[in-house]
Amino acid sequence: MDKFFDLSGKVAVVTGATGILCSEMARELGRRGAKVAVMGLEDDLSKKIAEEINNEGGTAIGLVCNVLEKESLTSARDAVLDAFGRIDILINGAGGNNKKATTSKDLSFFDIPADALQFVFNLNILGTIMATQVFGEVMTKQGTGSIINISSMNAYRPLTNIVAYSAAKAGINNFTQWMAVHFNQNYSPNIRVNAIAPGFFLTNQNRFLLVDEKTGDHTPRAKQILGHTPMDRYGDPEDLLGTIVFLASEASAFVNGVVIPIDGGFSAYSGV
Ligand code: NAD
């Protein structure tokens, strides 16, 4: 099996790698022998995570990269090419929801400001598309590559309250299929684009929805989520890693344009 899952010598770019889920992905790629470019908005945190990967025996560099700014993306790409010479794996990890684009008893759908909606659309959709333009172009020159986008449960059926985030992640599923076909038809049959759709993980972007600020208890929404998750728990960031290694490696050589749910059964359960 080692031959299938081996990532040694591959070069991986992870955007949003200073976040809770994608920092774990970056660390796992490092453990598997990939050279990792840890990219985040915060330069010091990117460098700190890269240093930790290096201290564990891996090879990593930390870079600042705003996925919504072309110049930031291209200078990060140039730094990766200077350091490692190629790009084999791209995880489009930067993304998330925002309270200002979330309906609540204090904010009706009709009052959500356009700039809040735009912020969430841009971060999730535009950021993924722009990063794929900049890093994916390198893969077209090599003729090989594996891109992994991050979707969500709300891409299949929208979740209440998070209107822009639901629409944006539905767009990620569509873009994943579109991009897979486009690379193959126009550049190379050996560039693959897939996505994972995580279920519910307690992280910075959703804590305000899931944990009662005053008591620290589950909110009613959190209880609903756990009640609809047959495995009866939140995901742990580690739960994503097996699928990430699978999609990044030769083990998934003929898997292209798919979205894999990692959700403890949430999407399978009708609620009855
Ligand atoms: P997180 O908030 O911990 O991490 C998000 C990361 O994105 C941070 O490192 C942040 O610095 C970075 N980021 C924000 N704006 C950026 C920009 N303009 N350019 C570059 N980086 C930027 O969130 P997380 O929960 O680890 O989420 C990671 C991914 O997983 C996101 O795409 C998120 O939508 C998705 N996701 C999360 C869950 C969950 O339950 N937490 C579920 C499904 C999908």
Boltz pocket constraint, residues with backbone or C-beta under 6 A from the ligand:
constraints:
  - pocket:
      binder: B
      contacts: [[A, 15], [A, 16], [A, 17], [A, 18], [A, 19], [A, 20], [A, 21], [A, 22], [A, 39], [A, 40], [A, 41], [A, 42], [A, 65], [A, 66], [A, 67], [A, 68], [A, 92], [A, 93], [A, 94], [A, 95], [A, 96], [A, 97], [A, 123], [A, 127], [A, 150], [A, 151], [A, 152], [A, 153], [A, 197], [A, 198], [A, 199], [A, 200], [A, 201], [A, 202], [A, 203], [A, 204], [A, 205], [A, 206]]
      max_distance: 6.0
